[in-house]
Amino acid sequence: MTVQDPPRFRVHPSPVGDILIVTTDDGIVTLHPFEGPLGAELERVAIALRIMPVPDDSDAAADAARQLDEYFDGDRRGFDLALDWRLVRGFTRAALEAVCDIPYGETAGYGEVAIAAGSPRAARAVGTACATTPFSIVVPVHRVVRADGSLGEYGGRPDIKQYLIDLERPVGV
């Protein structure tokens, strides 16, 4: 039996608030903006991973922070990061992988993502996948909108979703 290193975390400031980046030897296991005390957020992640992340500025976290900065500066349109999908299973993973194909600056409806993920009648499940993703921003769930084109929620933070949509909107539109 091999002993794995504990997951490592870094908090990175951004225009949408602090972003928690948690990495394992396999890549980023979660990356998302958070509000509230860091301890409570780390406990939530520890429950999911069954081990408490330790502070560390790993190369993976530093690379993610650099790519996030480039994205928020308007210099990056996609992310090139290894993702550790251990917290994502079944259709949720298929839906999130389909979300990765939505081009920068564009949106797709939940139903469209369901079709791309191979389950045309699973629009609600796509909504659940987007709401529970461990990978915000780098898996662009903010690009998934309601059938009527309205934005909908974003982990209870529609202001962040609006900010990200506006960030990606072409100049002059």
N, C-alpha and C positions, 0 to 999 in steps of 0.2 A: 504494500500500500504506500503510495506516495503522499507526501504532505505538501499541500498547495500553499503558496504564500497568501496571506490575507489580502482582500481587495484593498485598494488604495484610493484615497479621495483628495480632491482639491476643490476649493471654492474659487470661482473666477467671476469678477465683476463684469457686468455688461449693461447695455442700455435698457434691458428688460429686467434688471435686478441680478442678484447673485445667482450663479449657475453652479450646481453641484455636479462635478465630474467624478465618477467612480470607475476605476479600471481594475481589470484582472490581468492575468498573464495572457488571456485570449483577446483582450481589447477593452473597449468601453462597454460597461455593463449597464450603466445608466448615466444620463446627462440631461438635466432639466433645471429650469429656473425654479426657485423655491422662495417662499416667504416664511417668516417665523424663525424660531430658534434652530440653529444648525444641529444641536443635539437630538431634537425630535426628528428631524429629517434623516439623520444618520441611523437612528433607531428603526425607522420605517424601512430603510434600505437593508439594515442588518437582519431584520425579520425575514425579508424576502430572500436574502443570500444565506441566512443562517450563520452569519459571522459578521462581526463589526469591522467596517473599513477602518484603516489606519491612515493618518495624514502622510502624504508623500507627494513629491513633485516628480512623478515618473515621466519618462519620455512620452508615453501615450497621453497623459494628462496635459503635458506642456504643448504637445502637438495639437491636441483638441482646443486648448485655450488660444493658441496662435491662429488656428483656422476660424474659430469663432470671432476673434478680433477682425480678421480679414473680411469675414462675412458682414459684420456690423459696419465696417468701413466701406462696404460696397465693392471690395476687391475680390470677393469669392462668391461663386454662384452655386457651388456644390461642395460636398465634404468628401475627403479621402481618408477615412478613419476605419480601423478595424473595429467591428462591433461584436460584442459577446452577447449572443441571443439567448442565453440560458434562462432569462426571466420571461421569455416569449414563446408561446407554444401554439401549435395547430394553425387554425385559420387566422388568428391574430398576426402571426408571423407573415403569412401570405399577404394579408392586407397591408401590413407595414412595408413589406418589400415592394408591393405595387405602388404605394405612396412615394417611394423613392424615385419612381419613374415620372412623377409629375414635374415638368420643367420649371425652372426658376421663373418667377414672375407670372406663372399661370396657376389656375385652380382647377379642381375636378370635384364633381359631386360624389357623395357617399356611394350612390348607385354605380357610378362609373368605376370607382375603385373596386367595388364588389365584383363587377364584371371582369376587370383586369386581374383580380385575385382568383378568378375561377369559380365564383359563387354568385351569380347574377342577382339572387334574391336575398343577399346578405348585407344590405345597406346598413341595417341597424347594428350588425356585428362589426362592420367597418367603423361605425361611430364609437362603439365600445373599444375597439382596438386603438383608435386615435386618442380616446380619452384616457386610456390606461398605458399608453406607450412609455417605456422607460427612456426612450430617446426623443426628446423634444429638439426642435430646430434642426439637428443633423439628419433626422428622418422627418421630412417637412410636413408633418400632420397639419400645420397651419394652412397649408394649401388645399385642404379638403373642406368643402363648403356644402351647405344644404342645397337641395334640388332647386330651390327658388333663387339661389345665388347669395342668400344672406350668409354671414360668416358663421353663426352659431357660437358655441362655447369653445374654450381652449383651456381645459383643466380648471374651469372656474375663473379664468382670466381672459375674457374676450378682448381686453385692452392690449394684451400682449399679442394676440392673434392679429388684431388690426395693425399694430405696429409692424409686425413682420410682413404682412401683406403690403403695407405702404412702403416698407423698405425695398421690397422687390418690384414695386410698380415702376415701369419705365418713366423716365423724366418727361414731363410735359403731358402726361395723361391725366 
